Amino acid sequence: MTPVSAILLGADGALLARVGRSLRERDHATFVARNVEDAMKLARRHPSARVLALVGDAMEVEGVAEALRAKRRKMDVLRLREDDPPAAVVAALDAAVARASVMREQRRLAVLLKRRTRQLESQRAAVETLASARTRRLAEANLRLHEQVEGLARLLALVGECSDARMTGHAEQVARTSLAIGQRMGLAAKEIDDLRMTALLHDIGRMGAGTGDETDDGHAERGARLLATLPLPSCVIQSVKHHHESYDGSGQPDALEGDAIPMMARIIAVADTHARLVQGEPGAQPLTEEEALEFLRLSAGRAHDPEIVECLAACLGLARETSREPALAGVTP
């Protein structure tokens, strides 16, 4: 048992000596007071004292307890009478000392817990501040990288179009149409960003080929190989590679079918065909929006995804009637 300090209060010197001896034999410290006032002075002088033993029949427990409450001291008050058997006195003293030891340990642990809690709160605040600063710097770096990559995409698209004057503005038109479709389909912000990048770069494989001919079957794969050398998302590269697949599996380069074709590639395929029809294919007159849409509907299920074709139809209708929903006229690639 952990040693404690006890104040013995009483007028019977012999009984005080006997109780004190019992405590000291157990390595506990004792202080003797003959009245309540002296006991309170000892309590102030020895704040580590946890047991107050009232020795003798004349001691009033309630008066002493009231004095302790007034001094805001928490002590185990023990009443010992002169006629108590020695074994009962020893047992009572041991129980009081045990309670005092527990109370002292609880206070010690409470102090440690409070101190540790303050330390943890301070550390948590420091970590949150550091994490917030790093998150902000990372977000700023990602934004700068995104802007740089998108600028590079626009530059590459422009360079590719320079090889064929008939393709001028084609990538931007495909991007606008693709974004209108993507927004109408409810794509997430990250998917919209990737779709914009794919649309701008979908024909990058034609760069240097000097042709805008759709029979150039290898340009999609060439474009994917070129883009694989740049810090672009893999979904962008794969969608560029597969934007000339056909919905029925008869397309190039891997004869993918239906939903096996990346969604962005299916969107680009519809937007690309629409742009070529309204801009005018080589040797052919440009079609009206209605004529281009009719052509796409006839090819739905064979060359193009029927759902995406109808999504484009909805976008075109909204563009003419209201600006409350995503429409071609309101999209900036």
C-alpha positions as CSV (number, residue, x, y, z in Angstrom):
1,M,0.0,0.0,0.0
2,T,1.3,3.5,-0.9
3,P,2.3,5.5,2.3
4,V,0.1,8.5,3.1
5,S,0.0,11.3,5.7
6,A,-2.6,11.3,8.4
7,I,-3.7,14.0,10.9
8,L,-4.7,12.6,14.3
9,L,-7.1,14.9,16.2
10,G,-8.0,14.2,19.8
11,A,-7.3,15.0,23.5
12,D,-6.4,11.5,24.7
13,G,-2.6,11.4,24.5
14,A,-2.4,7.6,25.1
15,L,-5.0,6.8,22.5
16,L,-3.3,9.2,20.0
17,A,0.0,7.6,20.6
18,R,-1.4,4.1,20.1
19,V,-3.1,5.1,16.8
20,G,-0.1,6.9,15.6
21,R,2.1,3.9,16.3
22,S,-0.2,1.7,14.3
23,L,0.1,4.0,11.3
24,R,3.8,4.5,11.6
25,E,4.3,0.7,11.7
26,R,2.8,0.7,8.2
27,D,5.2,3.5,7.1
28,H,2.5,6.3,7.2
29,A,3.3,9.7,8.4
30,T,1.3,11.2,11.3
31,F,0.7,14.7,12.6
32,V,-1.1,15.3,16.0
33,A,-3.6,18.1,16.7
34,R,-5.5,18.7,20.0
35,N,-8.3,20.8,18.5
36,V,-10.1,21.5,15.2
37,E,-8.2,24.8,14.7
38,D,-4.8,23.1,15.0
39,A,-6.0,20.3,12.7
40,M,-6.9,22.8,10.0
41,K,-3.5,24.5,10.4
42,L,-1.8,21.1,9.9
43,A,-4.0,20.5,6.9
44,R,-2.9,23.7,5.3
45,R,0.8,23.1,6.2
46,H,0.7,19.5,4.9
47,P,-1.5,19.4,1.7
48,S,-0.5,15.8,1.1
49,A,-2.3,14.7,4.2
50,R,-5.3,12.6,3.1
51,V,-6.7,11.0,6.3
52,L,-8.1,12.8,9.4
53,A,-8.6,10.5,12.3
54,L,-10.8,11.7,15.1
55,V,-9.5,10.0,18.2
56,G,-11.7,9.7,21.3
57,D,-15.4,10.0,22.1
58,A,-15.5,13.8,22.5
59,M,-14.7,14.5,18.8
60,E,-17.7,15.6,16.7
61,V,-17.4,14.3,13.2
62,E,-19.9,16.8,11.6
63,G,-18.1,19.8,12.9
64,V,-14.7,18.7,11.6
65,A,-16.3,17.7,8.2
66,E,-17.9,21.2,8.0
67,A,-14.5,22.8,8.7
68,L,-12.9,20.7,5.9
69,R,-15.6,21.7,3.4
70,A,-15.0,25.3,4.3
71,K,-11.3,24.9,3.5
72,R,-12.1,23.0,0.3
73,R,-10.1,20.1,1.5
74,K,-10.9,16.5,0.5
75,M,-9.9,14.2,3.3
76,D,-11.1,10.8,4.5
77,V,-12.6,11.6,8.0
78,L,-12.3,8.6,10.3
79,R,-13.9,8.3,13.8
80,L,-12.0,6.1,16.3
81,R,-13.4,5.6,19.9
82,E,-11.4,4.6,22.9
83,D,-13.4,1.4,23.4
84,D,-12.9,0.2,19.8
85,P,-11.1,-3.2,19.7
86,P,-7.5,-2.9,18.5
87,A,-8.3,-5.1,15.4
88,A,-11.2,-2.8,14.4
89,V,-9.0,0.3,14.8
90,V,-6.3,-1.3,12.6
91,A,-8.9,-2.3,10.0
92,A,-10.5,1.1,10.0
93,L,-7.1,2.8,9.6
94,D,-6.2,0.5,6.7
95,A,-9.5,1.1,4.9
96,A,-9.1,4.9,5.3
97,V,-5.5,4.8,4.1
98,A,-6.6,2.6,1.1
99,R,-9.3,5.1,0.2
100,A,-6.9,8.0,0.5
101,S,-4.3,6.2,-1.7
102,V,-7.0,5.6,-4.4
103,M,-8.1,9.3,-4.2
104,R,-4.5,10.5,-4.5
105,E,-3.9,8.2,-7.5
106,Q,-7.1,9.4,-9.1
107,R,-6.0,13.0,-8.7
108,R,-2.6,12.2,-10.1
109,L,-4.1,10.5,-13.1
110,A,-6.6,13.3,-13.6
111,V,-3.7,15.8,-13.7
112,L,-1.8,13.7,-16.1
113,L,-4.8,13.2,-18.3
114,K,-5.5,16.9,-18.4
115,R,-1.9,17.7,-19.2
116,R,-1.8,15.0,-21.9
117,T,-5.1,16.3,-23.3
118,R,-3.7,19.8,-23.6
119,Q,-0.6,18.4,-25.4
120,L,-2.7,16.4,-27.8
121,E,-5.0,19.3,-28.6
122,S,-1.9,21.5,-29.2
123,Q,-0.4,18.8,-31.5
124,R,-3.8,18.3,-33.3
125,A,-4.1,22.0,-33.9
126,A,-0.5,22.1,-35.3
127,V,-1.2,19.1,-37.5
128,E,-4.4,20.6,-38.8
129,T,-2.6,23.8,-39.6
130,L,0.2,22.0,-41.4
131,A,-2.3,19.8,-43.3
132,S,-4.4,22.7,-44.3
133,A,-1.4,24.6,-45.6
134,R,-0.1,21.6,-47.5
135,T,-3.6,20.8,-48.9
136,R,-3.9,24.4,-50.1
137,R,-0.4,24.3,-51.8
138,L,-1.3,21.0,-53.4
139,A,-4.6,22.3,-54.7
140,E,-2.8,25.4,-56.1
141,A,-0.1,23.2,-57.7
142,N,-2.8,20.9,-59.2
143,L,-4.6,23.9,-60.6
144,R,-1.5,25.3,-62.2
145,L,-0.7,21.8,-63.7
146,H,-4.2,21.5,-65.0
147,E,-4.0,25.0,-66.6
148,Q,-0.7,24.1,-68.2
149,V,-1.9,20.8,-69.5
150,E,-5.0,22.3,-70.9
151,G,-3.0,25.1,-72.5
152,L,-0.8,22.5,-74.1
153,A,-3.8,20.6,-75.3
154,R,-5.2,23.7,-77.0
155,L,-1.8,24.4,-78.6
156,L,-1.5,20.8,-79.9
157,A,-5.0,21.0,-81.3
158,L,-4.2,24.2,-83.0
159,V,-1.0,22.8,-84.5
160,G,-2.9,19.8,-85.7
161,E,-5.5,21.9,-87.4
162,C,-2.8,23.9,-89.2
163,S,-2.0,20.9,-91.3
164,D,-5.4,21.1,-92.9
165,A,-7.2,24.5,-93.2
166,R,-10.5,22.7,-93.5
167,M,-10.1,21.6,-89.9
168,T,-9.7,25.1,-88.4
169,G,-11.9,25.4,-85.3
170,H,-12.9,21.7,-85.4
171,A,-11.5,20.7,-82.1
172,E,-13.1,23.6,-80.3
173,Q,-16.5,22.8,-81.9
174,V,-16.2,19.1,-80.8
175,A,-15.2,20.3,-77.3
176,R,-18.3,22.5,-77.0
177,T,-20.6,19.8,-78.3
178,S,-19.0,17.1,-76.1
179,L,-19.3,19.3,-72.9
180,A,-23.0,20.0,-73.6
181,I,-23.6,16.2,-73.9
182,G,-21.5,15.4,-70.9
183,Q,-23.3,18.0,-68.7
184,R,-26.7,16.8,-70.0
185,M,-25.7,13.2,-69.0
186,G,-24.7,14.5,-65.5
187,L,-21.0,13.7,-65.6
188,A,-19.0,14.8,-62.6
189,A,-16.7,17.8,-62.7
190,K,-13.5,15.7,-63.1
191,E,-15.1,13.7,-65.9
192,I,-16.1,17.0,-67.6
193,D,-12.5,18.2,-67.4
194,D,-11.2,15.0,-68.9
195,L,-13.9,15.1,-71.6
196,R,-12.8,18.7,-72.5
197,M,-9.2,17.5,-72.8
198,T,-10.1,14.5,-74.9
199,A,-12.2,16.5,-77.3
200,L,-9.4,19.1,-77.9
201,L,-6.9,16.3,-78.5
202,H,-9.0,13.7,-80.3
203,D,-7.5,14.3,-83.7
204,I,-3.9,15.0,-82.6
205,G,-2.8,11.9,-84.5
206,R,-3.4,13.7,-87.8
207,M,-0.7,16.2,-86.9
208,G,1.8,16.2,-89.8
209,A,-0.4,13.9,-91.9
210,G,-1.8,16.8,-93.9
211,T,-5.3,15.3,-94.1
212,G,-8.6,15.5,-92.3
213,D,-9.8,12.4,-94.1
214,E,-11.8,10.1,-91.8
215,T,-10.5,7.1,-93.7
216,D,-7.1,7.7,-92.0
217,D,-7.7,4.7,-89.7
218,G,-4.4,5.0,-87.9
219,H,-4.6,8.5,-86.6
220,A,-6.4,7.5,-83.4
221,E,-3.7,5.1,-82.4
222,R,-1.0,7.6,-83.4
223,G,-2.6,10.2,-81.2
224,A,-2.8,7.9,-78.3
225,R,0.9,7.0,-78.6
226,L,1.8,10.7,-78.8
227,L,-0.3,11.6,-75.7
228,A,1.1,8.7,-73.7
229,T,4.3,10.7,-73.5
230,L,2.5,13.6,-71.7
231,P,1.2,13.8,-68.1
232,L,-2.4,13.1,-69.1
233,P,-5.0,10.9,-67.4
234,S,-5.1,7.4,-68.9
235,C,-8.9,7.8,-69.6
236,V,-8.1,10.7,-72.0
237,I,-5.5,8.6,-73.8
238,Q,-7.8,5.6,-74.1
239,S,-10.7,7.7,-75.3
240,V,-8.6,9.3,-78.0
241,K,-7.5,5.8,-79.1
242,H,-11.0,4.5,-79.3
243,H,-13.1,7.5,-80.6
244,H,-13.4,5.8,-84.0
245,E,-14.8,2.5,-82.6
246,S,-18.4,1.7,-83.8
247,Y,-21.2,0.9,-81.4
248,D,-21.9,-2.4,-83.2
249,G,-18.2,-3.5,-83.0
250,S,-17.2,-2.8,-86.6
251,G,-14.9,0.1,-85.8
252,Q,-11.2,0.8,-85.3
253,P,-8.7,0.0,-83.9
254,D,-9.9,-2.8,-81.6
255,A,-13.5,-3.5,-82.8
256,L,-14.9,-2.7,-79.3
257,E,-18.6,-2.9,-79.0
258,G,-21.3,-1.1,-77.0
259,D,-20.4,-0.2,-73.4
260,A,-16.9,-1.7,-73.9
261,I,-16.1,1.5,-75.7
262,P,-15.0,4.2,-73.2
263,M,-17.9,6.6,-72.6
264,M,-15.9,9.7,-73.4
265,A,-14.9,8.0,-76.7
266,R,-18.6,7.4,-77.5
267,I,-19.4,11.0,-76.7
268,I,-16.5,12.3,-78.9
269,A,-17.6,10.1,-81.8
270,V,-21.1,11.7,-81.8
271,A,-19.7,15.2,-81.3
272,D,-17.0,14.7,-84.0
273,T,-19.5,13.4,-86.6
274,H,-21.9,16.2,-85.8
275,A,-19.2,18.9,-86.2
276,R,-18.0,17.5,-89.5
277,L,-21.5,17.3,-90.9
278,V,-22.4,20.9,-90.0
279,Q,-18.9,22.2,-90.9
280,G,-19.0,20.4,-94.2
281,E,-17.1,17.3,-95.3
282,P,-14.5,17.6,-98.1
283,G,-16.5,17.8,-101.4
284,A,-19.8,18.0,-99.6
285,Q,-22.1,20.9,-98.6
286,P,-22.5,21.6,-94.8
287,L,-25.7,20.1,-93.3
288,T,-28.2,22.0,-91.1
289,E,-28.4,21.0,-87.5
290,E,-31.7,19.1,-88.2
291,E,-30.1,17.2,-91.2
292,A,-27.0,16.3,-89.2
293,L,-29.1,15.1,-86.3
294,E,-31.2,12.9,-88.7
295,F,-28.0,11.4,-90.1
296,L,-26.8,10.6,-86.5
297,R,-30.2,9.0,-85.7
298,L,-29.9,6.8,-88.8
299,S,-26.5,5.6,-87.6
300,A,-27.5,5.1,-84.0
301,G,-27.0,1.5,-82.9
302,R,-24.6,0.9,-85.7
303,A,-21.9,3.6,-85.6
304,H,-23.0,5.6,-82.6
305,D,-24.5,5.1,-79.1
306,P,-28.3,5.8,-79.4
307,E,-28.5,7.3,-75.9
308,I,-25.7,9.8,-76.6
309,V,-27.3,10.7,-80.0
310,E,-30.6,11.5,-78.3
311,C,-28.7,13.4,-75.6
312,L,-27.3,15.6,-78.3
313,A,-30.8,16.1,-79.8
314,A,-32.0,17.3,-76.4
315,C,-29.1,19.7,-76.1
316,L,-29.8,21.1,-79.6
317,G,-33.4,21.6,-78.7
318,L,-32.6,23.3,-75.5
319,A,-30.1,25.6,-77.2
320,R,-32.9,26.9,-79.4
321,E,-35.6,27.2,-76.6
322,T,-34.1,28.0,-73.2
323,S,-30.8,28.6,-71.5
324,R,-31.8,27.0,-68.2
325,E,-30.2,23.6,-69.1
326,P,-26.7,22.9,-70.6
327,A,-26.8,23.6,-74.3
328,L,-24.3,24.1,-77.1
329,A,-24.7,27.9,-77.1
330,G,-23.9,28.1,-73.4
331,V,-20.8,25.8,-73.2
332,T,-17.2,27.1,-73.1
333,P,-14.7,24.4,-74.0
